């Protein structure tokens, strides 16, 4: 969950629906819950007539690292109403307080904010797959937007070692979000070995999440990883760059905002745009 909020600038018309997730550090959950309630109360007053709905939910699923997950569902009359919410002084003040419980200030400190964990082990030959598949992580893509979370769910390239899923065979390569599909564990990403259980679409437990929102981080569990076609002329790192999320985002952005590009024209790329460049 980012603690800096941008204005919606694309040409969207009609109602705006936003679904955000927050991963809260140990000891801050009750404070964050109160602040979210304050934002909700403000949004549903006549000070924000364009806010049609604002709902929050807290997960009570036990997390071994003490992380608490919140989901926020927001609905606004239109783009102008959503921007008015983000630009209000009341929201900015409350959001700044929320940010203190989401991430440490300054640069991450190895051993304190970032830890290489080796306590979890599994037997690669005998571990139960439950109809899923076992992968080994080969490449990861540390991108700028992960700084806002620190509980990373990042893209990577994996190799299938064992499989009970007919869509994947041992030796296949795939790309996508590498975390435990079908779980709601925000700290399971970027493991060397990962089991992806195929447990299908499940309804959220009553009281866990708003009843008509989607757990975005686990949305890919409905589809699984994307298998990489065998092509000796394309190296695996390209699937995290030019052929991955950054490249696809840049390509779609250019097609949308500069559909009549011509050879020789100059494109200005800001370094603040990160890996995407647009």
VEXROVO-193373 format. One record per residue (C-alpha): x, y, z. Coordinates in steps of 0.25 Angstrom, whole numbers, padded with zeros to 4 digits, always signed. Layout:
BEGIN
XYZ/...
REM end
This chain:
BEGIN
+0000+0000+0000/+0006+0013-0004/+0007+0025+0005/+0008+0035-0006/-0004+0037-0014/-0005+0041-0028/-0017+0048-0036/-0024+0040-0046/-0022+0046-0059/-0026+0036-0070/-0039+0038-0078/-0048+0030-0069/-0063+0033-0069/-0073+0029-0059/-0072+0023-0045/-0058+0020-0040/-0056+0008-0031/-0043+0006-0024/-0038-0006-0016/-0025-0005-0007/-0018-0014+0002/-0009-0010+0014/+0001-0019+0021/+0003-0014+0035/+0015-0016+0043/+0014-0023+0057/+0009-0013+0068/+0002-0004+0059/-0011-0011+0055/-0020-0005+0065/-0015+0009+0062/-0017+0007+0047/-0031+0002+0049/-0035+0014+0056/-0029+0023+0046/-0036+0016+0035/-0049+0018+0042/-0046+0032+0043/-0044+0033+0028/-0057+0025+0026/-0065+0035+0035/-0059+0047+0028/-0062+0041+0014/-0077+0038+0017/-0080+0053+0022/-0085+0064+0013/-0070+0069+0012/-0068+0058+0001/-0082+0057-0006/-0075+0050-0018/-0071+0038-0009/-0082+0027-0011/-0076+0017-0002/-0064+0014+0007/-0062+0001+0014/-0050-0005+0021/-0048-0019+0026/-0037-0025+0035/-0032-0039+0034/-0031-0048+0046/-0023-0059+0040/-0011-0062+0048/+0002-0058+0042/+0015-0064+0047/+0022-0050+0045/+0011-0042+0052/+0007-0035+0040/-0008-0030+0039/-0015-0029+0026/-0025-0018+0023/-0034-0017+0011/-0040-0003+0007/-0052-0002-0003/-0055+0011-0009/-0065+0016-0019/-0066+0030-0024/-0076+0037-0034/-0065+0041-0044/-0051+0044-0046/-0052+0058-0040/-0058+0052-0027/-0047+0042-0025/-0036+0053-0028/-0044+0062-0018/-0042+0051-0007/-0027+0049-0010/-0025+0064-0010/-0032+0068+0003/-0024+0072+0015/-0032+0063+0024/-0028+0051+0016/-0013+0055+0014/-0012+0057+0029/-0018+0043+0033/-0010+0036+0021/+0003+0041+0027/+0000+0035+0040/-0004+0022+0034/+0009+0021+0026/+0017+0021+0039/+0011+0007+0042/+0013+0002+0028/+0028+0003+0025/+0041+0008+0033/+0046+0022+0030/+0058+0024+0021/+0066+0013+0014/+0063-0002+0018/+0074-0008+0027/+0079-0022+0024/+0077-0031+0036/+0066-0022+0041/+0056-0018+0030/+0061-0028+0020/+0064-0042+0025/+0069-0055+0018/+0061-0066+0025/+0066-0080+0025/+0058-0087+0035/+0047-0092+0026/+0051-0105+0019/+0044-0116+0010/+0048-0129+0004/+0048-0126-0011/+0045-0141-0015/+0034-0144-0005/+0027-0131-0001/+0012-0132-0004/+0007-0123-0016/-0008-0124-0013/-0010-0124-0028/-0001-0112-0031/+0013-0111-0035/+0027-0108-0029/+0036-0098-0035/+0050-0092-0033/+0052-0077-0034/+0062-0074-0044/+0061-0059-0046/+0054-0048-0038/+0050-0033-0042/+0052-0023-0031/+0044-0011-0036/+0042+0003-0030/+0028+0001-0026/+0032-0010-0016/+0039+0001-0007/+0025+0005-0003/+0022-0009+0002/+0034-0016+0007/+0025-0028+0008/+0029-0032-0006/+0020-0039-0016/+0029-0038-0028/+0030-0043-0042/+0040-0054-0045/+0044-0066-0054/+0043-0080-0049/+0046-0094-0053/+0036-0105-0051/+0042-0117-0043/+0030-0126-0040/+0016-0124-0044/+0002-0130-0042/-0005-0119-0050/-0007-0123-0065/-0004-0109-0069/+0011-0110-0065/+0021-0121-0067/+0035-0123-0060/+0045-0114-0068/+0035-0104-0072/+0039-0089-0069/+0028-0079-0065/+0027-0064-0061/+0018-0056-0052/+0016-0053-0037/+0024-0063-0029/+0017-0065-0016/+0008-0076-0010/-0004-0076-0019/-0017-0078-0011/-0011-0073+0002/-0012-0059+0008/+0002-0059+0013/+0008-0045+0009/+0022-0050+0013/+0023-0063+0005/+0029-0056-0008/+0043-0058-0013/+0045-0072-0008/+0056-0081-0014/+0046-0092-0015/+0031-0090-0015/+0019-0099-0016/+0007-0094-0024/-0005-0101-0019/-0017-0102-0029/-0029-0101-0020/-0038-0093-0029/-0047-0081-0027/-0051-0080-0012/-0061-0071-0006/-0055-0061+0005/-0059-0065+0019/-0070-0056+0024/-0065-0044+0031/-0051-0045+0025/-0053-0036+0013/-0063-0027+0007/-0073-0037+0000/-0071-0032-0014/-0056-0028-0015/-0045-0036-0020/-0032-0040-0013/-0023-0033-0023/-0010-0040-0019/-0016-0054-0020/-0024-0051-0032/-0013-0058-0041/-0016-0071-0033/-0028-0072-0042/-0020-0073-0054/-0006-0078-0049/+0007-0074-0055/+0009-0071-0070/+0017-0082-0077/+0029-0077-0085/+0030-0082-0099/+0043-0089-0103/+0051-0079-0111/+0066-0080-0112/+0067-0066-0117/+0060-0060-0105/+0068-0060-0091/+0060-0062-0078/+0064-0048-0073/+0056-0041-0084/+0043-0047-0078/+0045-0038-0066/+0049-0026-0074/+0045-0023-0089/+0035-0035-0089/+0030-0033-0075/+0022-0024-0067/+0031-0011-0069/+0032-0014-0084/+0017-0017-0086/+0013-0004-0078/+0022+0005-0086/+0017-0001-0099/+0002+0000-0095/+0005+0014-0090/+0011+0018-0104/+0000+0012-0112/-0010+0020-0103/-0003+0034-0103/+0006+0034-0115/-0001+0025-0125/+0005+0032-0137/+0019+0031-0133/+0029+0032-0145/+0044+0028-0146/+0053+0039-0142/+0044+0045-0131/+0049+0047-0117/+0043+0042-0105/+0046+0048-0091/+0048+0038-0080/+0048+0042-0066/+0057+0034-0056/+0045+0036-0046/+0037+0026-0055/+0046+0015-0050/+0046+0002-0058/+0034+0006-0067/+0040+0019-0072/+0027+0025-0075/
REM end
